Structure formats: C-alpha cells, structure tokens
Amino acid sequence: MLPSMRWRKANYPIPESLITDGKFRGEVIITAAYAPPLDPDAGSEYVRANVEVSFGSLENGTIKGRVPMDWEEGQSGYETTQVEHGGKWSPVKVHRKAFPNGIDVDTWALQATVFLRAYEKPLAQTLPVSLVVTLRSLDGNTKVHADGLRALSNNNWVHTNLPVRVPVRN
C-alpha cells in the first residue's frame, strides 16, 4: 500500500451459518501485520508508517467500523498512551468483537489505510500488509468453515487453503 492510499474490499463474504434472523451472530477477529520503515535515530518514533484497519458496514460509500480496537488498553486517548500500550504505530494490531445478540449489516467491508509520520520521505515501494480475518461461531457451529469457503466462491473471491502442518527442516 502507498501512503494515504485506501484499500477496500466491499461485500465481504459472511458464512451463512453465522446469519440468524438476518443478523450476523458470531465473533470477528482481525490481525493486521506489516513491515514499516524504521528509523533507529527517531527514538520512540522509530516506526515511520502506520496502518489503520476498519471492518464494518458500508453505508453511503463510507465504512462504519464495527470491530474497533478502542476497547483494548491504550487504544484510545492521547497518542503517547496509544504508543506506550502498543496501539498506534504498532506493526501488529488485533481487532476483536463478538456479537452475541447479532448485528444487522447489509454490506460488510474491510479497509486499510497507510499513513506516514510528518516529514517522512515518500515510500519508494508499496508497503506490504497482511490482513487475516477470522469469523468464528459463538456456539461451536462446525459448518462455519464450509459455509465460509462457499461464500468466498459465490462472491468470486480468490482464496487458498493454508497448510495445517508446516514441515520444519533442521
């Protein structure tokens, strides 16, 4: 991603088994990881790029975040508190929210935006960002995985199964 660029995927596929009475009932966990440019001479501001992630409802072209980070310690308030507790400018972030009573969303969307610190030189290359979205059942429903793959295919989303076991070579 390039600074100030917004990447968005709308109509995010939701497994049918997580929809009850038209509402999403489950848990959303999003992990964002990226390798930002670093400056060892910048002290506590050594991380020079920040990625902000939002997952929620798409309403009139704008995402209304439904899975915020601000419930975690240090994610809200002054920037010094956010930095101290690993929120802002952290290259790994986790968003998590459970919806036990369900939430009515017509169109789910995922968005990421990159920001650079003030006076930071423009990036020579795009910043690689990995986003892992986990949608979990709250009641142990075993159909979620199969329904999720079907939802991805029905929406023409490219997907690849990750290996369950990774061989480690000495």
Secondary structure, 3 states (H helix, E strand, C coil): CCECCEEEEECCCCCHHHEECCEEEEEEEEEEEECCCECHHHHHHCECEEEEEEEEEEECCEEEECCCCCCCCCCCCCHHHHHHCCCCCCCEEEEEEEEEEEECCCCEEEEEEEEECCCCCCCCCCCCEEEEEEEECCCCCCCHHHHHHHHHHHCCCCCCCCCCCCCCCC
